[in-house]
Amino acid sequence: MPRYVLANSQNGRFHGDTGRLSGADIGSPVDAALALDEAMGRAPRGYGRARIGSGDATFDVYQVDAAPNLRPGASDDECLAHARRHGTHVASLISYLS
């Protein structure tokens, strides 16, 4: 199962890491956003894809296949920096109320 790290596209801050979720079945960037929303107790919303780098996105999604150098309990900033360095920017998502 891939691990996804989401960053807020507008301010570049960490939003969430699916590696911190237990038992979630996550197969896509949209699944990752939905699972993180649910884990954070956010109201349900939908997601659509935006062109990477368009400036219109809500979240940038990085896929990190393995995180051997990321220590357990790493801070949000460390996690995001690791994803940007070692992961792949796989999607940009726009959120909307559903």
Secondary structure per residue as TSV (DSSP state, phi and psi in degrees):
chain	resnum	aa	ss	phi	psi
A	1	M	-	360.0	129.8
A	2	P	-	-68.8	154.3
A	3	R	E	-107.6	132.4
A	4	Y	E	-118.9	140.3
A	5	V	E	-121.0	128.8
A	6	L	E	-108.8	139.2
A	7	A	E	-123.3	144.8
A	8	N	E	-67.4	122.9
A	9	S	T	-69.0	-27.2
A	10	Q	T	-79.3	-39.5
A	11	N	T	-117.8	-3.6
A	12	G	-	76.7	5.4
A	13	R	-	-81.8	154.3
A	14	F	E	-58.4	136.9
A	15	H	E	-113.7	-41.9
A	16	G	E	-178.4	163.8
A	17	D	E	-137.5	117.5
A	18	T	G	-67.6	-16.9
A	19	G	G	-65.1	-16.2
A	20	R	G	-92.8	-3.4
A	21	L	-	-95.5	142.4
A	22	S	S	-107.7	134.8
A	23	G	S	73.6	9.2
A	24	A	-	-82.2	137.3
A	25	D	-	-96.0	100.9
A	26	I	-	-120.8	115.2
A	27	G	-	-118.2	-2.8
A	28	S	S	-152.7	165.3
A	29	P	H	-59.1	-37.9
A	30	V	H	-66.0	-43.1
A	31	D	H	-57.5	-38.8
A	32	A	H	-62.8	-46.8
A	33	A	H	-62.2	-43.3
A	34	L	H	-64.5	-43.0
A	35	A	H	-65.0	-40.0
A	36	L	H	-67.0	-41.0
A	37	D	H	-57.9	-46.9
A	38	E	H	-62.5	-44.1
A	39	A	H	-64.1	-30.7
A	40	M	T	-88.3	-1.8
A	41	G	T	72.5	25.5
A	42	R	-	-81.3	155.4
A	43	A	-	-63.4	144.8
A	44	P	-	-60.3	139.3
A	45	R	E	-144.5	164.2
A	46	G	E	-101.7	166.8
A	47	Y	E	-136.0	141.4
A	48	G	E	-126.8	163.3
A	49	R	E	-90.9	144.1
A	50	A	E	-119.5	158.3
A	51	R	-	-67.0	131.8
A	52	I	T	-58.0	129.4
A	53	G	T	83.8	6.2
A	54	S	S	-73.7	-23.3
A	55	G	S	86.4	-5.8
A	56	D	-	-94.3	-9.7
A	57	A	-	-75.8	156.9
A	58	T	S	-90.2	-42.7
A	59	F	E	-132.1	143.5
A	60	D	E	-101.1	134.6
A	61	V	E	-116.2	126.4
A	62	Y	E	-111.7	136.1
A	63	Q	E	-102.8	127.0
A	64	V	E	-118.9	109.4
A	65	D	S	-71.5	-33.6
A	66	A	-	-148.7	146.9
A	67	A	-	-129.1	56.9
A	68	P	T	-65.4	-26.1
A	69	N	T	-94.4	0.2
A	70	L	S	-96.0	111.0
A	71	R	-	-69.7	147.9
A	72	P	T	-59.8	139.7
A	73	G	T	80.6	14.6
A	74	A	-	-60.9	147.3
A	75	S	-	-68.2	166.5
A	76	D	H	-58.4	-44.5
A	77	D	H	-64.2	-40.0
A	78	E	H	-65.4	-40.6
A	79	C	H	-63.0	-46.4
A	80	L	H	-66.6	-41.5
A	81	A	H	-62.0	-39.9
A	82	H	H	-63.4	-44.1
A	83	A	H	-63.1	-40.6
A	84	R	H	-68.6	-34.2
A	85	R	H	-78.8	-42.8
A	86	H	H	-112.3	-9.5
A	87	G	S	-98.7	-175.1
A	88	T	E	-120.8	129.8
A	89	H	E	-73.8	101.0
A	90	V	E	-96.7	-19.8
A	91	A	E	-164.0	156.4
A	92	S	E	-123.0	133.8
A	93	L	E	-120.0	144.7
A	94	I	E	-107.1	129.7
A	95	S	E	-97.7	150.4
A	96	Y	E	-149.3	151.1
A	97	L	E	-69.8	137.6
A	98	S	-	-108.4	360.0
